[in-house]
Amino acid sequence: SGFKPKLRYYEGLEGFKTVYEDSLTAHSKQISAILSMQDMLDKLGGEYMNNYISKRIAAGIALRVIRIEPHEIKPIWPGVKEELRQVRFAPKNFIFPLTMLIYDNKVNIMYTRR
């Protein structure tokens, strides 16, 4: 078909940040994700995540996310229209050790277990 996928590999905290910062370039203005809030806070920290969310909103990029309810740590970042976020929860027994961000023609898979 002439299509050749590109694979990039990033490591560590800077790899996570590289992926998140790249998602702010989404031309479609839409990100779909599956993630555990606990895992993301453990990896990136609350300050980074709040800063990222502010940038995403300022860029007008909407987020549709499936989160893992047993990994919800506090009632933060709910699905609210003002923050361009729509939240759904995976089934109770669903454990997913990865974070996925999907936008434009990109699929980012980040292993979030320690």
N, C-alpha and C positions, 0 to 999 in steps of 0.2 A: 504493500500500500504506500510505501514511501515514508511512512511515519516511523521515526526512531525515537523511542523514549530516552530521556536523559535521567541519569541517576546521580544524585549528589549525596555525599555522606558527611555529616557534621558530628562532632563529639562534644560532650560536656555541656556546661552551662552556656558557653558562647554559641554552641550549636542550637540550643533551644531558642536563645535570643535571636539568632540569625533567621530561624524559621518564622518566629512570631513577627519580627520586623518586616520580613518579606510579605507576610500576609496583609500588611497595611498597603501594599501596592495593588491589591485586587481590583482589576479593571471592571469586573462584574458588579462590584460593590456588594458582594455577598460571600460570606464564609460559612461553610457547614462544618460542624465539628462533633467529635465524640471525645469526652474527657472526664477525668476525675478532678474536681476542684482541689482535693487534698494533695494529689500528686503534683499539680501545677504550682500550688502554693509552696510545697516542699522544695520543688526544683527552682522556681523563679522568685518566690517571695511576694508578699502582698503589695509592697511599694512598686515593684516592677509591673505586676499585673494591673494595678490601678492606673499607672501611667499608660500602659498599653491600651487599656479600655478607653481612656480619654482620647488617645490618638485615633483609635478606631472610630469612635463616635464623631470626632472632628472631621475625619475623612469621609463620613457618610457611609461607612461599611457596616451592613447588617450582619448579625450572627445568628445562625440557627444551630442550636447545640443540644446534643443528647448527653446528659450527665449521669453519673453513677450515684444513685441516691445514698447507698451506705457510705460513700466517701464525701458527702456533703458535711462540711465542718461547722458552718454557721450560716445563718440566713443572709448571705451576701450575694450580690450579683443575680437578683431574680430576673425572670423574664419580664422586662418592661419596655414598652414602646419607645419611651424617651431615650433609652440607652440602646436602641436598635438591637434588642436581644430577645430571642424566642427560645424558651427552655422547655425541654421534654426530658423525662426520666426513663432510663432503661428499666427492664423488668428487675424485680428485687434480687433475683439470683444471678444477675448478669455481672460478671467481673471481667474487666477489660484492662490489661496492663499496658495499654498504649494510649497515646493521645493522637488523634487524627485531625488535621485541618485540610479542608478541601476548598479550593477556590480557583477560578479561571480554569486552566488546564493542568493544575498542580494538585498532587496528593502528597501531603507531608505526614509521615508516620514517625512518632517519637516514642521511644521506649521509656516509660516513666517509673518503672520499679527500681528500687534501690539496689 
